[in-house]
Amino acid sequence: MIILGIDPGIARLGWAVIETTHPPRPRAYGCITTEKTDTLPFRLHVAYQAVTVLVKKYHPDVMSVEDLFFSKNAKTAISVGEARGVVLLAAAQQKVDVVSYSPLTVKQTICGDGSADKKQIGKMVTRILKLKEIPKPDDTADAIAIALTHAYSYRLKGKII
C-alpha cells in the first residue's frame, strides 16, 4: 500500500509518501511552501495544485491527513482549516480515500506519548525509517508520522499490507 501523509498548513504543508513494506519504506517527502506576501486564495491554489501533482505522481492508495486542533490563535486555525480543505478537495477530485488522525493519536502512535514534541517526532520517524538525518522542516517529519500512523493503524485492524 502507498500512503500519502499530509500535515496541512498555509505557509508550509508537509507531505510524505511511504510504502507499507515491512519495515515501511519512504518513497519521497518534502514541504510545500507559500509566500506570506501572496494572497490567501493564491496560497491555497498553490497547495491544491501541489497536492494534485503529488497524487498524480505517486498514485497513493490512501491519503492520511492530520485533523485540525484548536489553537489559541483563531486566525491560524482558520487558515490551516482552509488548507486542509483544499487538500481534501484534491483527494476527492483524484478519487483517493482520506483518513484523518488527531495530533494526539499521531504522537501516541509514533512516540508512545501524546505529549511528544516536534523534536521527538523527528527523531522517531528517522529511527523508524532508518533515515540518515531528521527530515526538515518539522512539517515534513510530521507528514511522515501521519503516514506511518495510518500504516500502523491499518495493520492493527487486521488488514494485509
Number of C-alpha atoms within 10 A of each C-alpha: 13 22 26 31 31 29 30 28 23 23 18 21 26 24 29 28 27 23 21 21 12 7 10 18 17 20 13 14 19 19 22 18 16 20 12 10 7 10 11 17 10 12 19 23 15 18 26 20 15 19 23 18 13 17 21 11 9 15 15 21 15 20 25 28 24 24 18 17 12 10 10 8 8 10 10 14 16 15 17 21 18 18 26 25 15 20 26 20 16 21 20 12 9 13 12 18 13 17 16 17 17 14 20 15 18 24 22 15 18 23 19 11 14 14 12 16 11 15 11 15 21 24 17 17 22 18 13 14 15 14 13 8 11 18 20 14 15 18 24 25 28 29 30 33 31 33 34 30 22 24 21 15 14 14 13 10 8 8 8 9 13
